[in-house]
Amino acid sequence: GVEAVEERARLSSLLAALPLLPHHRRAAIATAIRHNLRARNFGLAASLARAAMARPIAPPGAAGAAYRAELAEVVRQCETRGLTDTPSVLQPCRRCGTATLSIASECAHCGARVHVCC
């Protein structure tokens, strides 16, 4: 059901946030993007894709160019859908109450550390 889709999206996002080897990180990010798109978390999926493009985790050569193009397409699709997320992916900051992505390490508004609880 919907809860299972959202839970897979949340857990795969937590996996993608771990410090992994580049080839494992690529797989974790691809999985997290796929599950978050299914859960209609377009803002989070775009954030994951942008983060992957900013890190040196792409494979070398033509495969890396194709990987970056695929990520750019994910961002474009998410922007078309408004970069919105379902409420289940957001949690209030404990300091200021601002809605914060559940996989973020700190609140974008006040900078407080966000504690992830599984």
Secondary structure, DSSP 8 states (H G I E B T S, - for coil): -HHHHHHHHHHHHHHHTS---HHHHHHHHHHHHHHHHHTT-HHHHHHHHHHHHHTTTS-SHHHHHHHHHHHHHHHHHHHHTTS---GGGEEE-TTT--EEETT-SB-TTT--B-----
